[in-house]
Amino acid sequence: MAEGLVIIPTYNELENIEQIVRAVFGLPRRYHVLVVDDSSPDGTAARVRKLQTEFPESLHLEVRKGKTGLGTAYIHGFKWALERSYEYIFEMDADFSHDPAALDVFLQEIQQHDVVLGSRYLDGITVVNWPLSRLILSVGANVYARLITGMPFKDCTGGFKCFRRTTLAQLPLDEVKAVSKALGCTVNDLLIATVAGSLNRYLLEKGRGHEANRLYELALTDFEEAVRLADYRGALVILEPAEIVSDRDRPIDTESV
């Protein structure tokens, strides 16, 4: 039985797709992979189909018509996963900017949390081999996102995450705006909605259901105030290589909720 589903969105990833798929399947724990391809003209989907003859039960492919964006690819993948029996759903990039070996760490942490978020900027900048212009753009987009949304996370634009099935199932995926554009980068609105959903469940579990709707709506617009009013010691853990920075028992700080 697979430990979870890894969603990999692709567009012109022919050079990387076979290597990243084999890297995931080479891990000690067993995962399934779903490639969501936006009709890549370089033949990415054809390479995946060839690999499916080798991994017929564990490698899946969804090909969409045209390039419709990273955010909608993840939404597509989440819906696909929820139609099946996967308990843990991961998202990661195909270009090895996300280390496949970290999936096992994510899987360990998700046992006690609702969301695991890989962060590039938690303790300084851990990105390597990026041109300076791209790095400045990414850091600037994250600063902008924190100012606009009130989220206390340093890395709002990262695409390396793990969700519990129950967490994703709470979200109105048909209504979630897939991405917002900020300084040319994508800001994942799904992260806001996910943590708001976790806060909602927390209140219900604590017998505070009468507050749930009000604070859920507040979290979508004023994240920090909703967390404060709920006295929430929430469900998100943020990781960077070899370092766990939050858990349910720690007080809220600027890096975790």
FENHU-V545840 format. One record per residue. N is the residue number from 1. SS is DSSP state (hx for helix, st for strand, lp for the rest). PSI is psi as a letter, one per 40 degrees, with the letter a starting at -180 (999 if undefined). D_LAST is the distance of its C-alpha to the last C-alpha in whole Angstrom. Layout:
BEGIN
n = {N	N}
ss = {SS	SS}
psi = {PSI	PSI}
d_last = {D_LAST	D_LAST}
END
This chain:
BEGIN
n = {1	2	3	4	5	6	7	8	9	10	11	12	13	14	15	16	17	18	19	20	21	22	23	24	25	26	27	28	29	30	31	32	33	34	35	36	37	38	39	40	41	42	43	44	45	46	47	48	49	50	51	52	53	54	55	56	57	58	59	60	61	62	63	64	65	66	67	68	69	70	71	72	73	74	75	76	77	78	79	80	81	82	83	84	85	86	87	88	89	90	91	92	93	94	95	96	97	98	99	100	101	102	103	104	105	106	107	108	109	110	111	112	113	114	115	116	117	118	119	120	121	122	123	124	125	126	127	128	129	130	131	132	133	134	135	136	137	138	139	140	141	142	143	144	145	146	147	148	149	150	151	152	153	154	155	156	157	158	159	160	161	162	163	164	165	166	167	168	169	170	171	172	173	174	175	176	177	178	179	180	181	182	183	184	185	186	187	188	189	190	191	192	193	194	195	196	197	198	199	200	201	202	203	204	205	206	207	208	209	210	211	212	213	214	215	216	217	218	219	220	221	222	223	224	225	226	227	228	229	230	231	232	233	234	235	236	237	238	239	240	241	242	243	244	245	246	247	248	249	250	251	252	253	254	255	256	257}
ss = {lp	lp	lp	lp	st	st	st	st	st	st	lp	lp	lp	hx	hx	hx	hx	hx	hx	hx	hx	hx	hx	hx	hx	lp	lp	lp	lp	lp	lp	st	st	st	st	st	st	lp	lp	lp	lp	lp	lp	hx	hx	hx	hx	hx	hx	hx	hx	hx	lp	lp	lp	lp	lp	lp	st	st	st	st	st	lp	lp	lp	lp	lp	lp	hx	hx	hx	hx	hx	hx	hx	hx	hx	hx	hx	hx	hx	lp	lp	lp	lp	lp	st	st	st	st	st	lp	lp	lp	lp	lp	lp	lp	lp	lp	hx	hx	hx	hx	hx	hx	hx	hx	hx	lp	lp	lp	lp	st	st	st	st	lp	lp	lp	lp	lp	lp	lp	lp	lp	lp	lp	lp	lp	hx	hx	hx	hx	hx	hx	hx	hx	hx	hx	hx	hx	hx	hx	hx	hx	hx	hx	lp	lp	lp	lp	lp	lp	lp	lp	lp	lp	lp	st	st	st	st	hx	hx	hx	hx	hx	lp	lp	lp	lp	lp	lp	lp	lp	lp	lp	st	st	st	lp	lp	st	st	st	lp	hx	hx	hx	hx	hx	hx	hx	hx	hx	hx	hx	hx	hx	hx	hx	hx	hx	lp	lp	lp	hx	hx	hx	hx	hx	hx	hx	hx	hx	hx	hx	hx	hx	lp	hx	hx	hx	hx	hx	hx	hx	hx	lp	lp	lp	lp	lp	st	st	st	st	st	lp	lp	st	st	lp	lp	lp	lp	lp	lp	lp	lp	st	lp	lp	st	lp}
psi = {h	i	d	i	h	h	h	h	i	i	h	f	f	d	d	d	d	d	d	d	d	d	d	d	e	e	i	d	i	h	i	i	h	h	h	h	h	f	f	h	e	e	f	d	d	d	d	d	d	d	d	d	d	d	g	d	d	e	h	i	h	h	h	i	h	i	h	e	i	d	d	d	d	d	d	d	d	d	d	d	d	d	e	a	e	h	d	h	h	i	h	i	i	e	e	e	e	h	h	d	d	e	d	d	d	d	d	d	d	e	d	e	i	d	i	h	h	h	h	e	f	d	g	a	h	e	h	i	f	i	i	d	d	d	d	d	d	d	d	d	d	d	d	d	d	d	d	d	d	e	h	f	h	d	g	e	e	i	f	h	i	h	i	i	d	d	d	d	d	e	i	g	d	e	e	h	h	d	i	i	h	h	f	e	i	h	h	g	d	d	d	d	d	d	d	d	d	d	d	d	d	d	d	d	d	e	f	f	d	e	e	d	d	d	d	d	d	d	d	e	d	g	d	d	d	d	d	d	d	e	f	h	g	a	f	h	h	h	i	i	h	e	h	h	e	i	i	d	e	i	i	h	a	e	e	i	999}
d_last = {31	29	25	24	25	24	25	26	27	31	33	36	34	38	38	34	34	36	35	31	32	34	31	29	32	33	30	30	28	29	28	29	29	29	30	30	33	34	38	38	41	41	41	38	38	42	40	38	40	43	40	39	43	42	38	39	37	34	34	34	34	34	36	35	38	37	34	32	28	25	23	26	26	23	23	27	26	23	26	28	26	25	29	29	28	25	22	20	20	20	20	22	25	28	29	28	25	23	24	25	25	21	21	22	19	17	19	18	15	14	16	13	11	11	10	11	12	14	14	17	17	14	17	20	21	22	24	27	30	29	32	31	31	28	26	26	26	22	21	22	21	17	18	19	17	14	17	18	14	12	10	8	9	13	14	14	17	17	19	18	15	16	15	16	19	18	15	17	20	18	18	21	22	25	24	21	22	22	22	22	24	23	26	27	24	22	18	17	16	15	12	11	13	12	8	10	13	10	9	13	14	12	14	17	17	17	20	19	20	22	18	17	19	18	15	14	17	15	12	14	16	14	10	9	12	11	8	10	13	11	10	7	6	5	7	6	8	9	13	16	20	20	17	14	11	8	9	8	11	9	8	6	7	8	7	4	0}
END
